């Protein structure tokens, strides 16, 4: 059912909402589960992305914990919103893909490691604010609460790849 949607873009909210309601009813009947909340995944024309690098100074020989990870991701979020994302766009997701400790050691997960500086390289995913509002309106009009929004390829990888495949770079 893709009435009201063309090439992944909402063209008619009422038709798209009805098509979604019809699909949800079929899914409910087949699975026997009520769907009241869902994540929206985006792809294609909806999203844009840019790379970003951000770093934070830590206390000398600091053990990197959740506090330091939250700090660097908050700073990355701030930089993305104020320096990368245009005014009429909205942040969807920040996807960290590598970390550096003290300008030299590349690590996948810096938690528990010791360092004085932490750097993250990430992909900032954003979408046009009006497109996101229309998409949310379609979902909400179908009687489903929007739990969150994420990049389709990213969540798809989590659904089908195991840890070893992700480490090897399967895409």
MDTraj code that builds the backbone (N, CA, C; nanometers):
import mdtraj as md
import numpy as np

residues = "UNK UNK UNK UNK UNK UNK UNK UNK UNK UNK UNK UNK UNK UNK UNK UNK UNK UNK UNK UNK UNK UNK UNK UNK UNK UNK UNK UNK UNK UNK UNK UNK UNK UNK UNK UNK UNK UNK UNK UNK UNK UNK UNK UNK UNK UNK UNK UNK UNK UNK UNK UNK UNK UNK UNK UNK UNK UNK UNK UNK UNK UNK UNK UNK UNK UNK UNK UNK UNK UNK UNK UNK UNK UNK UNK UNK UNK UNK UNK UNK UNK UNK UNK UNK UNK UNK UNK UNK UNK UNK UNK UNK UNK UNK UNK UNK UNK UNK UNK UNK UNK UNK UNK UNK UNK UNK UNK UNK UNK UNK UNK UNK UNK UNK UNK UNK UNK UNK UNK UNK UNK UNK UNK UNK UNK UNK UNK UNK UNK UNK UNK UNK UNK UNK UNK UNK UNK UNK UNK UNK UNK UNK UNK UNK UNK UNK UNK UNK UNK UNK UNK UNK UNK UNK UNK UNK UNK UNK UNK UNK UNK UNK UNK UNK UNK UNK UNK UNK UNK UNK UNK".split()
xyz = np.array([
    [0.0848, -0.1182, 0.0000],
    [0.0000, 0.0000, 0.0000],
    [0.0886, 0.1235, 0.0000],
    [0.0917, 0.1967, -0.1094],
    [0.1728, 0.3179, -0.1132],
    [0.0942, 0.4370, -0.1661],
    [-0.0370, 0.4349, -0.1494],
    [-0.1170, 0.5495, -0.1921],
    [-0.0752, 0.6725, -0.1125],
    [-0.0660, 0.7860, -0.1820],
    [-0.0288, 0.9106, -0.1161],
    [0.1207, 0.9276, -0.0980],
    [0.1964, 0.8284, -0.1441],
    [0.3424, 0.8335, -0.1324],
    [0.4008, 0.8073, -0.2707],
    [0.4980, 0.8895, -0.3091],
    [0.5627, 0.8700, -0.4383],
    [0.7130, 0.8826, -0.4194],
    [0.7849, 0.7776, -0.4589],
    [0.9308, 0.7724, -0.4436],
    [0.9730, 0.8034, -0.3004],
    [0.8954, 0.7530, -0.2047],
    [0.9289, 0.7692, -0.0636],
    [0.8888, 0.9016, -0.0027],
    [0.8289, 0.9918, -0.0813],
    [0.7896, 1.1232, -0.0305],
    [0.6377, 1.1303, -0.0168],
    [0.5915, 1.1965, 0.0897],
    [0.4489, 1.2135, 0.1126],
    [0.3945, 1.3128, 0.0102],
    [0.2933, 1.2704, -0.0638],
    [0.2288, 1.3566, -0.1632],
    [0.0859, 1.3914, -0.1243],
    [0.0222, 1.3078, -0.0415],
    [-0.1132, 1.3333, 0.0072],
    [-0.1269, 1.2683, 0.1445],
    [-0.1351, 1.3501, 0.2480],
    [-0.1368, 1.2995, 0.3854],
    [-0.2547, 1.2065, 0.4099],
    [-0.3736, 1.2439, 0.3633],
    [-0.4916, 1.1613, 0.3895],
    [-0.4806, 1.0244, 0.3230],
    [-0.4338, 1.0196, 0.1979],
    [-0.4189, 0.8903, 0.1296],
    [-0.3088, 0.8056, 0.1925],
    [-0.1983, 0.8697, 0.2266],
    [-0.0870, 0.7958, 0.2888],
    [-0.1288, 0.7411, 0.4244],
    [-0.2027, 0.8201, 0.5020],
    [-0.2483, 0.7756, 0.6334],
    [-0.3442, 0.6573, 0.6208],
    [-0.4353, 0.6636, 0.5245],
    [-0.5283, 0.5524, 0.5033],
    [-0.4531, 0.4276, 0.4596],
    [-0.3556, 0.4427, 0.3707],
    [-0.2767, 0.3283, 0.3262],
    [-0.2014, 0.2660, 0.4438],
    [-0.1479, 0.3503, 0.5307],
    [-0.0774, 0.2996, 0.6487],
    [-0.1736, 0.2280, 0.7429],
    [-0.2907, 0.2856, 0.7653],
    [-0.3919, 0.2199, 0.8504],
    [-0.4277, 0.0823, 0.7947],
    [-0.4479, 0.0751, 0.6633],
    [-0.4815, -0.0532, 0.6000],
    [-0.3695, -0.1550, 0.6207],
    [-0.2465, -0.1119, 0.6004],
    [-0.1315, -0.2016, 0.6190],
    [-0.1194, -0.2463, 0.7641],
    [-0.1396, -0.1534, 0.8580],
    [-0.1327, -0.1871, 1.0000],
    [-0.2415, -0.2869, 1.0381],
    [-0.3618, -0.2681, 0.9846],
    [-0.4699, -0.3626, 1.0137],
    [-0.4361, -0.5024, 0.9631],
    [-0.3779, -0.5105, 0.8439],
    [-0.3368, -0.6408, 0.7912],
    [-0.2288, -0.7029, 0.8793],
    [-0.1326, -0.6213, 0.9210],
    [-0.0249, -0.6711, 1.0070],
    [-0.0796, -0.7179, 1.1413],
    [-0.1755, -0.6422, 1.1965],
    [-0.2372, -0.6804, 1.3239],
    [-0.3084, -0.8150, 1.3127],
    [-0.3807, -0.8326, 1.2030],
    [-0.4532, -0.9584, 1.1830],
    [-0.3564, -1.0755, 1.1663],
    [-0.2495, -1.0546, 1.0912],
    [-0.1534, -1.1627, 1.0663],
    [-0.0725, -1.1966, 1.1912],
    [-0.0282, -1.0934, 1.2632],
    [0.0612, -1.1155, 1.3774],
    [-0.0138, -1.1273, 1.5094],
    [-0.1349, -1.0785, 1.5121],
    [-0.2105, -1.0825, 1.6361],
    [-0.1555, -0.9889, 1.7418],
    [-0.0902, -0.8819, 1.6978],
    [-0.0283, -0.7864, 1.7896],
    [-0.0783, -0.6461, 1.7557],
    [-0.1121, -0.5705, 1.8590],
    [-0.1537, -0.4326, 1.8372],
    [-0.0299, -0.3441, 1.8278],
    [-0.0287, -0.2563, 1.7311],
    [0.0856, -0.1667, 1.7101],
    [0.0409, -0.0262, 1.7485],
    [0.0954, 0.0253, 1.8590],
    [0.0555, 0.1584, 1.9040],
    [0.1706, 0.2578, 1.8963],
    [0.2939, 0.2065, 1.8831],
    [0.4133, 0.2906, 1.8807],
    [0.5100, 0.2311, 1.7796],
    [0.5781, 0.3187, 1.7025],
    [0.6713, 0.2678, 1.6015],
    [0.7839, 0.3675, 1.5759],
    [0.8954, 0.3132, 1.5295],
    [1.0057, 0.3956, 1.4827],
    [0.9895, 0.4164, 1.3336],
    [1.0180, 0.5366, 1.2885],
    [1.0164, 0.5677, 1.1463],
    [1.1603, 0.5571, 1.0967],
    [1.1792, 0.4885, 0.9852],
    [1.3119, 0.4851, 0.9252],
    [1.3086, 0.5632, 0.7946],
    [1.4155, 0.6367, 0.7701],
    [1.4249, 0.7228, 0.6529],
    [1.5336, 0.6745, 0.5583],
    [1.5115, 0.6995, 0.4299],
    [1.6146, 0.6709, 0.3306],
    [1.5918, 0.7605, 0.2108],
    [1.6807, 0.7496, 0.1147],
    [1.6632, 0.8173, -0.0136],
    [1.6594, 0.9679, -0.0049],
    [1.5578, 1.0251, -0.0714],
    [1.5473, 1.1698, -0.0843],
    [1.5229, 1.2410, 0.0480],
    [1.4797, 1.1695, 0.1489],
    [1.4491, 1.2334, 0.2768],
    [1.5734, 1.2806, 0.3509],
    [1.6844, 1.2135, 0.3339],
    [1.7988, 1.2413, 0.4215],
    [1.9181, 1.3000, 0.3474],
    [1.9936, 1.3758, 0.4235],
    [2.1222, 1.4273, 0.3795],
    [2.2205, 1.3934, 0.4906],
    [2.3478, 1.3898, 0.4568],
    [2.4461, 1.3587, 0.5587],
    [2.5791, 1.4253, 0.5322],
    [2.6489, 1.4552, 0.6391],
    [2.7836, 1.5124, 0.6307],
    [2.8684, 1.4535, 0.7425],
    [2.9973, 1.4443, 0.7151],
    [3.0901, 1.3965, 0.8167],
    [3.1252, 1.5100, 0.9120],
    [3.1542, 1.4724, 1.0353],
    [3.1907, 1.5691, 1.1378],
    [3.2977, 1.5065, 1.2267],
    [3.3864, 1.5899, 1.2762],
    [3.4868, 1.5465, 1.3734],
    [3.4816, 1.6439, 1.4896],
    [3.4839, 1.5898, 1.6088],
    [3.4819, 1.6735, 1.7284],
    [3.5755, 1.6112, 1.8319],
    [3.6370, 1.6960, 1.9135],
    [3.7262, 1.6440, 2.0170],
    [3.7054, 1.7178, 2.1473],
    [3.7391, 1.6486, 2.2557],
    [3.7322, 1.7089, 2.3887],
    [3.8621, 1.6793, 2.4621],
    [3.9051, 1.7777, 2.5381],
    [4.0194, 1.7595, 2.6278],
    [3.9675, 1.6964, 2.7556],
    [4.0426, 1.6011, 2.8071],
    [4.0076, 1.5330, 2.9311],
    [4.1139, 1.5632, 3.0350],
    [4.0867, 1.5284, 3.1576],
    [4.1926, 1.5357, 3.2581],
    [4.3023, 1.4388, 3.2162],
    [4.4247, 1.4695, 3.2507],
    [4.5363, 1.3821, 3.2128],
    [4.5148, 1.2418, 3.2684],
    [4.5379, 1.1425, 3.1830],
    [4.5230, 1.0012, 3.2174],
    [4.3829, 0.9697, 3.2721],
    [4.2837, 1.0250, 3.2073],
    [4.1447, 1.0033, 3.2461],
    [4.0970, 0.8689, 3.1926],
    [4.0249, 0.7950, 3.2758],
    [3.9597, 0.6728, 3.2271],
    [3.8283, 0.7154, 3.1621],
    [3.8132, 0.6808, 3.0360],
    [3.6966, 0.7238, 2.9601],
    [3.5766, 0.6388, 2.9991],
    [3.4748, 0.7081, 3.0487],
    [3.3518, 0.6407, 3.0912],
    [3.2322, 0.7003, 3.0197],
    [3.1144, 0.6668, 3.0698],
    [2.9897, 0.7165, 3.0099],
    [2.9843, 0.8689, 3.0111],
    [3.0331, 0.9302, 3.1179],
    [3.0313, 1.0767, 3.1299],
    [3.1090, 1.1417, 3.0154],
    [3.2278, 1.0895, 2.9866],
    [3.3100, 1.1455, 2.8786],
    [3.2478, 1.1190, 2.7413],
    [3.1871, 1.0014, 2.7249],
    [3.1209, 0.9685, 2.5979],
    [3.0005, 1.0600, 2.5752],
    [2.9224, 1.0834, 2.6801],
    [2.8084, 1.1742, 2.6681],
    [2.8565, 1.3151, 2.6358],
    [2.9652, 1.3555, 2.6986],
    [3.0184, 1.4902, 2.6754],
    [3.0578, 1.5102, 2.5300],
    [3.1315, 1.4148, 2.4732],
    [3.1744, 1.4333, 2.3347],
    [3.0565, 1.4268, 2.2383],
    [2.9591, 1.3425, 2.2681],
    [2.8431, 1.3341, 2.1785],
    [2.7545, 1.4584, 2.1919],
    [2.7449, 1.5174, 2.3118],
    [2.6710, 1.6441, 2.3281],
    [2.7380, 1.7550, 2.2478],
    [2.8719, 1.7598, 2.2530],
    [2.9452, 1.8613, 2.1776],
    [2.9295, 1.8391, 2.0276],
    [2.9303, 1.7134, 1.9851],
    [2.9112, 1.6818, 1.8437],
    [2.7719, 1.7228, 1.7997],
    [2.6726, 1.6954, 1.8818],
    [2.5345, 1.7347, 1.8538],
    [2.5247, 1.8867, 1.8398],
    [2.5852, 1.9598, 1.9337],
    [2.5828, 2.1065, 1.9311],
    [2.6475, 2.1587, 1.8035],
    [2.7637, 2.1059, 1.7698],
    [2.8348, 2.1501, 1.6493],
    [2.7528, 2.1198, 1.5240],
    [2.6923, 2.0021, 1.5193],
    [2.6103, 1.9654, 1.4029],
    [2.4937, 2.0622, 1.3872],
    [2.4248, 2.0900, 1.4962],
    [2.3064, 2.1776, 1.4898],
    [2.3416, 2.3218, 1.4561],
    [2.4596, 2.3687, 1.4962],
    [2.4952, 2.5099, 1.4777],
    [2.5892, 2.5362, 1.3603],
    [2.6585, 2.4343, 1.3113],
    [2.7551, 2.4578, 1.2041],
    [2.7287, 2.3788, 1.0761],
    [2.6497, 2.2737, 1.0832],
    [2.6321, 2.1880, 0.9661],
    [2.4895, 2.1898, 0.9132],
    [2.3931, 2.1699, 0.9991],
    [2.2548, 2.1521, 0.9566],
    [2.1924, 2.2870, 0.9209],
    [2.1388, 2.3004, 0.7976],
    [2.0726, 2.4257, 0.7589],
    [1.9486, 2.4525, 0.8444],
    [1.9045, 2.5780, 0.8478],
    [1.7929, 2.6202, 0.9332],
    [1.6646, 2.5418, 0.9122],
    [1.6308, 2.5066, 0.7906],
    [1.5026, 2.4403, 0.7657],
    [1.5143, 2.2878, 0.7689],
    [1.6229, 2.2380, 0.8289],
    [1.6448, 2.0940, 0.8425],
    [1.6505, 2.0574, 0.9893],
    [1.6333, 1.9283, 1.0174],
    [1.6303, 1.8777, 1.1543],
    [1.7253, 1.7584, 1.1667],
    [1.7949, 1.7522, 1.2775],
    [1.8835, 1.6397, 1.3050],
    [1.8021, 1.5124, 1.3206],
    [1.8459, 1.4069, 1.2529],
    [1.7825, 1.2759, 1.2658],
    [1.8679, 1.1875, 1.3546],
    [1.9984, 1.1833, 1.3253],
    [2.0840, 1.0893, 1.3955],
    [2.2298, 1.1291, 1.3774],
    [2.3112, 1.1017, 1.4770],
    [2.4565, 1.1148, 1.4657],
    [2.5130, 0.9753, 1.4814],
    [2.5858, 0.9308, 1.3799],
    [2.6388, 0.7946, 1.3779],
    [2.7907, 0.7973, 1.3923],
    [2.8431, 0.7750, 1.5141],
    [2.9878, 0.7717, 1.5314],
    [3.0466, 0.6502, 1.4604],
    [3.1560, 0.6706, 1.3855],
    [3.2161, 0.5551, 1.3177],
    [3.3592, 0.5283, 1.3606],
    [3.4246, 0.6224, 1.4258],
    [3.5565, 0.5925, 1.4809],
    [3.5920, 0.6939, 1.5889],
    [3.6812, 0.6510, 1.6764],
    [3.7285, 0.7354, 1.7851],
    [3.8800, 0.7363, 1.7835],
    [3.9368, 0.8441, 1.8364],
    [4.0820, 0.8535, 1.8574],
    [4.1035, 0.8948, 2.0013],
    [4.2065, 0.8401, 2.0596],
    [4.2482, 0.8814, 2.1928],
    [4.3888, 0.9369, 2.1806],
    [4.4081, 1.0592, 2.2315],
    [4.5385, 1.1259, 2.2301],
    [4.5987, 1.1346, 2.0905],
    [4.5197, 1.1679, 1.9914],
    [4.5644, 1.1956, 1.8541],
    [4.6291, 1.0797, 1.7809],
    [4.6331, 0.9604, 1.8372],
    [4.7045, 0.8553, 1.7661],
    [4.6374, 0.7200, 1.7650],
    [4.5693, 0.6840, 1.8694],
    [4.5146, 0.5490, 1.8780],
    [4.3707, 0.5445, 1.8295],
    [4.3463, 0.4778, 1.7165],
    [4.2106, 0.4577, 1.6681],
    [4.1491, 0.3425, 1.7457],
    [4.0304, 0.3638, 1.7963],
    [3.9618, 0.2600, 1.8723],
    [3.8153, 0.2542, 1.8313],
    [3.7571, 0.1351, 1.8428],
    [3.6150, 0.1204, 1.8132],
    [3.5293, 0.1672, 1.9296],
    [3.5737, 0.1338, 2.0513],
    [3.4981, 0.1681, 2.1701],
    [3.5957, 0.2158, 2.2773],
    [3.5992, 0.3454, 2.3046],
    [3.6969, 0.3987, 2.4003],
    [3.6621, 0.3783, 2.5476],
    [3.5454, 0.3222, 2.5775],
    [3.5064, 0.3040, 2.7173],
    [3.6109, 0.2222, 2.7932],
    [3.6533, 0.2769, 2.9076],
    [3.7498, 0.2081, 2.9931],
    [3.8946, 0.2349, 2.9569],
    [3.9197, 0.2993, 2.8424],
    [4.0570, 0.3286, 2.8022],
    [4.1042, 0.4575, 2.8698],
    [4.2354, 0.4766, 2.8744],
    [4.2952, 0.5920, 2.9407],
    [4.3462, 0.6891, 2.8354],
    [4.3216, 0.8182, 2.8584],
    [4.3703, 0.9193, 2.7655],
    [4.3496, 1.0587, 2.8187],
    [4.4022, 1.1552, 2.7444],
    [4.3892, 1.2958, 2.7824],
    [4.3080, 1.3757, 2.6815],
    [4.2821, 1.3131, 2.5655],
    [4.2001, 1.3775, 2.4631],
    [4.1201, 1.2701, 2.3910],
    [3.9931, 1.2985, 2.3649],
    [3.9052, 1.2050, 2.2956],
    [3.8490, 1.2734, 2.1727],
    [3.8546, 1.2031, 2.0600],
    [3.8028, 1.2569, 1.9344],
    [3.7066, 1.1561, 1.8723],
    [3.5990, 1.2059, 1.8145],
    [3.5036, 1.1215, 1.7448],
    [3.4909, 1.1690, 1.6004],
    [3.4816, 1.0740, 1.5091],
    [3.4444, 1.1013, 1.3704],
    [3.3087, 1.0375, 1.3511],
    [3.2150, 1.1152, 1.2976],
    [3.0769, 1.0678, 1.2883],
    [3.0125, 1.1178, 1.1602],
    [2.8988, 1.0595, 1.1291],
    [2.8163, 1.1015, 1.0157],
    [2.6912, 1.1657, 1.0746],
    [2.6634, 1.2896, 1.0349],
    [2.5450, 1.3614, 1.0794],
    [2.4368, 1.3401, 0.9740],
    [2.3244, 1.2859, 1.0157],
    [2.2115, 1.2602, 0.9264],
    [2.1019, 1.3600, 0.9604],
    [2.0526, 1.4308, 0.8584],
    [1.9470, 1.5279, 0.8811],
    [1.8482, 1.5270, 0.7653],
    [1.7292, 1.5806, 0.7917],
    [1.6225, 1.5804, 0.6921],
    [1.5468, 1.7123, 0.6980],
    [1.4793, 1.7432, 0.5889],
    [1.4012, 1.8661, 0.5814],
    [1.2906, 1.8622, 0.6871],
    [1.2801, 1.9692, 0.7628],
    [1.1861, 1.9760, 0.8747],
    [1.0406, 1.9515, 0.8309],
    [0.9984, 2.0097, 0.7188],
    [0.8602, 1.9926, 0.6718],
    [0.8341, 1.8480, 0.6295],
    [0.9307, 1.7845, 0.5640],
    [0.9144, 1.6445, 0.5250],
    [0.8963, 1.5553, 0.6473],
    [0.9768, 1.5799, 0.7503],
    [0.9646, 1.5018, 0.8736],
    [0.8294, 1.5264, 0.9407],
    [0.7843, 1.6509, 0.9419],
    [0.6557, 1.6825, 1.0033],
    [0.5422, 1.6117, 0.9290],
    [0.5483, 1.6096, 0.7965],
    [0.4452, 1.5413, 0.7177],
    [0.4466, 1.3913, 0.7433],
    [0.5642, 1.3338, 0.7512],
    [0.5767, 1.1911, 0.7766],
    [0.5220, 1.1558, 0.9155],
    [0.5575, 1.2348, 1.0149],
    [0.5058, 1.2124, 1.1510],
    [0.3535, 1.2254, 1.1533],
    [0.3011, 1.3237, 1.0787],
    [0.1564, 1.3454, 1.0754],
    [0.0839, 1.2249, 1.0161],
    [0.1415, 1.1658, 0.9111],
    [0.0822, 1.0465, 0.8501],
    [0.0768, 0.9326, 0.9515],
    [0.1865, 0.9099, 1.0207],
    [0.1945, 0.8006, 1.1174],
    [0.0982, 0.8249, 1.2328],
    [0.0973, 0.9462, 1.2855],
    [0.0078, 0.9784, 1.3974],
    [-0.1391, 0.9718, 1.3547],
    [-0.1690, 1.0139, 1.2314],
    [-0.3069, 1.0069, 1.1809],
    [-0.3538, 0.8630, 1.1652],
    [-0.2591, 0.7724, 1.1510],
    [-0.2923, 0.6302, 1.1412],
    [-0.3087, 0.5678, 1.2801],
    [-0.2948, 0.6498, 1.3858],
    [-0.3149, 0.6017, 1.5214],
    [-0.1920, 0.5407, 1.5860],
    [-0.0753, 0.5765, 1.5343],
    [0.0492, 0.5214, 1.5878],
    [0.1364, 0.6355, 1.6400],
    [0.1878, 0.6179, 1.7609],
    [0.2785, 0.7154, 1.8199],
    [0.4182, 0.6964, 1.7601],
    [0.4846, 0.8065, 1.7264],
    [0.6209, 0.8006, 1.6722],
    [0.7179, 0.7904, 1.7893],
    [0.7851, 0.6760, 1.8013],
    [0.8800, 0.6528, 1.9100],
    [1.0149, 0.7173, 1.8804],
    [1.0481, 0.7314, 1.7523],
    [1.1746, 0.7905, 1.7130],
    [1.1936, 0.7782, 1.5636],
    [1.3011, 0.8389, 1.5155],
    [1.3331, 0.8378, 1.3724],
    [1.4784, 0.7986, 1.3580],
    [1.5078, 0.7123, 1.2598],
    [1.6445, 0.6665, 1.2387],
    [1.6691, 0.6424, 1.0903],
    [1.7947, 0.6323, 1.0548],
    [1.8352, 0.6038, 0.9176],
    [1.8106, 0.4560, 0.8872],
    [1.7406, 0.4288, 0.7796],
    [1.7016, 0.2933, 0.7409],
    [1.8212, 0.1980, 0.7321],
    [1.9267, 0.2387, 0.6622],
    [2.0417, 0.1510, 0.6435],
    [2.1078, 0.1159, 0.7764],
    [2.1081, 0.2091, 0.8685],
    [2.1710, 0.1879, 0.9988],
    [2.0947, 0.0848, 1.0811],
    [1.9648, 0.1035, 1.0955],
    [1.8878, 0.0084, 1.1748],
    [1.8749, -0.1255, 1.1032],
    [1.8761, -0.1234, 0.9707],
    [1.8728, -0.2479, 0.8946],
    [1.9956, -0.3328, 0.9213],
    [2.1103, -0.2677, 0.9326],
    [2.2344, -0.3405, 0.9611],
    [2.2275, -0.4095, 1.0968],
    [2.1709, -0.3420, 1.1964],
    [2.1567, -0.4026, 1.3282],
    [2.0639, -0.5227, 1.3249],
    [1.9655, -0.5177, 1.2370],
    [1.8673, -0.6260, 1.2307],
    [1.9234, -0.7520, 1.1662],
    [2.0188, -0.7384, 1.0741],
    [2.0608, -0.8559, 0.9969],
    [2.2071, -0.8955, 1.0118],
    [2.2910, -0.8100, 1.0676],
    [2.4335, -0.8413, 1.0780],
    [2.4723, -0.8776, 1.2216],
    [2.5622, -0.9761, 1.2356],
    [2.6146, -1.0040, 1.3680],
    [2.7391, -0.9182, 1.3910],
    [2.7938, -0.9212, 1.5132],
    [2.9075, -0.8357, 1.5485],
    [3.0288, -0.8596, 1.4592],
    [3.0590, -0.9838, 1.4268],
    [3.1751, -1.0157, 1.3435],
    [3.1597, -0.9552, 1.2043],
    [3.0400, -0.9625, 1.1481],
    [3.0164, -0.9050, 1.0155],
    [3.0317, -0.7526, 1.0178],
    [2.9840, -0.6895, 1.1242],
    [2.9972, -0.5451, 1.1350],
    [3.1436, -0.5046, 1.1474],
    [3.2219, -0.5807, 1.2256],
    [3.3644, -0.5494, 1.2411],
    [3.4388, -0.5635, 1.1083],
    [3.3973, -0.6590, 1.0253],
    [3.4625, -0.6793, 0.8957],
    [3.4216, -0.5756, 0.7919],
    [3.3188, -0.4969, 0.8227],
    [3.2781, -0.3914, 0.7321],
    [3.1743, -0.4328, 0.6305],
    [3.0984, -0.5362, 0.6597],
    [2.9917, -0.5780, 0.5689],
    [2.8888, -0.4659, 0.5605],
    [2.8413, -0.4408, 0.4398],
    [2.7378, -0.3363, 0.4280],
    [2.6234, -0.3873, 0.3417],
])
top = md.Topology()
chain = top.add_chain()
for i, resn in enumerate(residues, 1):
    res = top.add_residue(resn, chain, resSeq=i)
    for name in ("N", "CA", "C"):
        top.add_atom(name, md.element.get_by_symbol(name[0]), res)
traj = md.Trajectory(xyz[None], top)
